[in-house]
Amino acid sequence: MSASREKKMRQGLTDADVAPSTAGTKKGLSSTGKKVLYSIIAVVAVAVIVFFSLVSTGFFVTHTVAASVGDHTLSPAMVNYFYGSAYQNLSNTYGEYLSMFIDTSKPLDEQAYMTEDYATWHDYLLDTALKSAYEAYAIYDEAMANGYTLSEEEQSSIDSQISSLDLYAAMYGYGNGQAYLAANYGSGSSVDSFREYVTITTVASAYANQIANDFSYTADDISAYYSEHTEDFDAVTFRVYPINVPSTTEEEGEEEVDTEAALAECETKAKEMAEASQGDEQAFLDYTVEYADEASKETYEDESTTLREDYTISSTVEAYRDWLADDARQPGDTTYVQNGETGYYVLYFIGQSDRTFQLPTVRHILVQVSDTTDEDAMAAAKEEAQEILDEFLAGDATEDAFAALADEKSDDTSEGGLIENIAPGAMVESFEDWAYDESRQAGDTGIIESEYGYHVMYFCGYGDVYLDYLVENTLRTNDYNAWYEEVTAGGSYTTYGFPMMFVKSR
């Protein structure tokens, strides 16, 4: 190889193969690579900003599907409304006892539910809320399919609930109704979506009530049902006292109770008590104290402890049900019946409860007092009630006139102040005592005090026989439940992961 040729080859190796590659040793990206990377970072940054902006403004709460019930999709906001209602119902049910189950200072999704059915209270309420949503939409769909339209009063109720949002906002320190909704149901909750929720639930409730009220029954229907279910309606008043075998014990130095001997001793006592108190209620009461152990004597000194008043036959203990239901049973009858190996029951029959009387119907005008312990407020309410009564008596003093006055002045929502067929125990004691007064005549008026304030009363007369009323209500309830179960059959729902993150746990 010539010197010149070898030199050229070395130059070629040096330039192409031996010299380090510029691409492999240069630190960092090329200008093009940097531009691409910066673009990606910018896009991601914008996406993050947009995402959190959408979260903070509540976009996902109203524009995603958190759950579906039937053919309907629910945004997180709509789920939150049903969830809030479920929580409120729970609170109303337990009242001051709610704190026994729930720590209201902690999120519900951090508190274990009281049974193994649900992991947390949040899970329970969410399930309750979505089942309620399914049922509400199912009835709403049924109502729409049958051409149901809201009455003026129902529409007014919806409008009132919406307009009250600003009032609540001012009361609790929020800027407006929108802010109040956001605080209670999560950001993104809006007046429009809340109106949709209120409309659906109002239609469902109103239509269901219409269905229940549209069922009608003849006297023959009522009589036939009663004949087949007398024990569900016939009621008795009696006394019952248990004489029980002592509990067995495993404490050292004490022998196990001989159940057979103890049961025989209980029978001897029960027989003696039943025979000695035949026709003598006071003797029965004396025995309850005599036989009671020291820890229970004070309890049985209270005569109401053994009293079972106005119990339907079917609700009594099976062991002595037939004895109570016997047509030959007379006041003062006694007996004793065995309660398995537990002991014996001693019974004293007081009498059959009369359910053939007519139920009273009244109208009233309520002058409500929020705090009835406030003497000044109560005095002012009593004075106002008297002024209303005086105004009524100075006029036509007819039932129609009273109804008109009730619509104008009463704090109660019943139309014309009308309360029909007042069943025993349905009203507060003072109200019921006035209505059930045996001397009461149509047109009677008066003023009574109750835990709500003062009531101006007007007696209309008598309505349904109590027994017929009970039977008809049972028939109506049975038919309504059958309708409800048919319309809401299925009850399934589906939830969707990411949007469910925006459902607000209390």
Secondary structure as GFF3:
##gff-version 3
##sequence-region A 1 506
A	DSSP	alpha_helix	3	13	.	.	.	ID=ss1
A	DSSP	pi_helix	14	18	.	.	.	ID=ss2
A	DSSP	alpha_helix	22	25	.	.	.	ID=ss3
A	DSSP	alpha_helix	31	57	.	.	.	ID=ss4
A	DSSP	alpha_helix	59	63	.	.	.	ID=ss5
A	DSSP	beta_strand	67	69	.	.	.	ID=ss6
A	DSSP	beta_strand	72	74	.	.	.	ID=ss7
A	DSSP	alpha_helix	76	94	.	.	.	ID=ss8
A	DSSP	three_ten_helix	95	100	.	.	.	ID=ss9
A	DSSP	three_ten_helix	108	110	.	.	.	ID=ss10
A	DSSP	alpha_helix	121	145	.	.	.	ID=ss11
A	DSSP	alpha_helix	152	171	.	.	.	ID=ss12
A	DSSP	alpha_helix	177	185	.	.	.	ID=ss13
A	DSSP	alpha_helix	191	214	.	.	.	ID=ss14
A	DSSP	alpha_helix	219	228	.	.	.	ID=ss15
A	DSSP	three_ten_helix	230	232	.	.	.	ID=ss16
A	DSSP	beta_strand	235	244	.	.	.	ID=ss17
A	DSSP	alpha_helix	259	276	.	.	.	ID=ss18
A	DSSP	alpha_helix	281	291	.	.	.	ID=ss19
A	DSSP	alpha_helix	297	301	.	.	.	ID=ss20
A	DSSP	three_ten_helix	303	305	.	.	.	ID=ss21
A	DSSP	beta_strand	307	312	.	.	.	ID=ss22
A	DSSP	three_ten_helix	313	315	.	.	.	ID=ss23
A	DSSP	alpha_helix	318	325	.	.	.	ID=ss24
A	DSSP	beta_strand	334	339	.	.	.	ID=ss25
A	DSSP	beta_strand	343	353	.	.	.	ID=ss26
A	DSSP	beta_strand	358	368	.	.	.	ID=ss27
A	DSSP	alpha_helix	375	394	.	.	.	ID=ss28
A	DSSP	alpha_helix	399	409	.	.	.	ID=ss29
A	DSSP	three_ten_helix	415	417	.	.	.	ID=ss30
A	DSSP	beta_strand	418	419	.	.	.	ID=ss31
A	DSSP	alpha_helix	429	436	.	.	.	ID=ss32
A	DSSP	beta_strand	445	450	.	.	.	ID=ss33
A	DSSP	beta_strand	453	465	.	.	.	ID=ss34
A	DSSP	alpha_helix	466	487	.	.	.	ID=ss35
A	DSSP	beta_strand	493	495	.	.	.	ID=ss36
A	DSSP	alpha_helix	497	500	.	.	.	ID=ss37
###
